[in-house]
Amino acid sequence: LELPARELYPQAFFGGQVSDGTKERVAKQLAKGVEGYKKIVQFNPYQVGNQFTIADCSAVIHLPIISMAAKSVLGVDLFEGTGVKDYLKAMSSRPAVQKVAADRKTSTEQMLASNKK
């Protein structure tokens, strides 16, 4: 999911544009990826069972960004009806996840300020 979503990032996050052809291709790849993801994810309560694993470390970083890019550029909620929103909300109560989110916010603000110079 993250790899094809990267092609949307220039438009979603950096003021660029993505061609209609790229949007169509990425939309198909993401739809296929979400279908595959739904087949393996468990939310029991974590991605792949009852223990917090590296899969969760990756998910809490990438799923929100993928979702934002798809919503912004394609106008779709990729994870509607998948349980991702509830999962991310639950994960956001973990101190380590809160720290990563705070650090990402700070770094993003610094990057945006740097780009304006």
Secondary structure, DSSP 4 states (H G I P E B T S, - for coil): -HHHHGGGHHHHHSS----HHHHHHHHHHHHHHHHHHHHH---SSBTTBSS--HHHHHHHHHHHHHHHHIIIII---TTTTTTHHHHHHHHTTSHHHHHHHHHHHHHHHHHHHHHH-
